[in-house]
Amino acid sequence: MSEITIDQANARRGSDQILDVRESLEIADGMIPGAIHIPMGELGARLAELDGSRPVIAVCRSGNRSARVADALNEAGFTADTMAGGMTAWTRAGLPVR
């Protein structure tokens, strides 16, 4: 798993899949536009919702859960990175949320 910056994630969000693994209550604060929401605990049962031919950028609140998810996705055959600092860093930088 590699860690990318919020700027790299923002630049790649038009081509890569953004996977928000936070819990439903957490996404009330906003998500990255175009992100797919699959809580970490549901990922195993919902892998088919991801496109295996496109890279995945895993996102959570701070970057801890998404790092574990990115590792699991890479082991499952996906190409996945985690976004350093998570949504805390994203919103602090003033990047778009929906």
N, C-alpha and C positions, 0 to 999 in steps of 0.2 A: 504494500500500500504506500502510495506517496501522498504527501500533504501539499495542497496548493493554497495560494493566497486568495483572499476575497477578490482581488483585482483579476487574477487568472480565472477564477470561477465566473466572474461577471463577463469576461471576454468570451468564455466558452459556453455560456448558457444558451446560446442560439443553436449550437450543434450537439452538445452533450445533454444527457438526461440529468436533471437535478432531482435528487431523491431526498426528501425531507423525512427523517426518521423520528421526529419528535412525536410526543403523544398529542392526541386531539386537542386537549386543553391548551397546550403550548402554542399551537398554530393560530390561536385566536389573536396573537400579537402580530401576525402577518407571516407570509411566506414569500419566497422568491417567485416572481411571476413565471408561470410555466412549470413550476416544480410539481413533482408527483409526491403525494403524501402517502407513505406506508409506514406506520409506527414500527419501530425496531422489533417489537415482539411479534408482529404479524408478517415479517419479511419472508420467512421460510415458506409460508402458505401462499404468498402472493408474488413470488419471483416471476411468474409468467406475465405479470403486468409490465415488466421491464423488457426493453429491446436489447437482446444479447449482442447485437451488432453495433451498438452505440455505447461510447464510454459513459460512465456514471460518476457524478460528483455527489457524494453523500454529505448531508448537512444535518446538524442537530443544534442545540442551543449553544454549546461551547466548543465542540469538536471531539469530545471523548467518545460518545456513543457512535458517532459517524466514523471514527477511526476503526472501531470494531466491526461495523457494518461493511466498510470498504474492504477490510481483510477477508470477511466472509464472502463477499461478492467475488473478489479475486479468486478465492479457493473454488468458487462455484463456476468459474470460467468467464466471468465478466472482467472488463477493464474498469477499475474503480479507483477513485481518489477521494480523499477527505478534504473538506474546506477548513483550514486553520481558523480558529476563533469562532466558528459557527455563526449562528444568526445574531449573536451578541455583537460580534465584530462587524457583520454586514450592516446591521441597522445603525450602529455607532458611526459607520463611514457614510451614512446617508444614502446608501444604495436602495434601489426600488424594492418595495414590498407590495403585496396585494392582500 
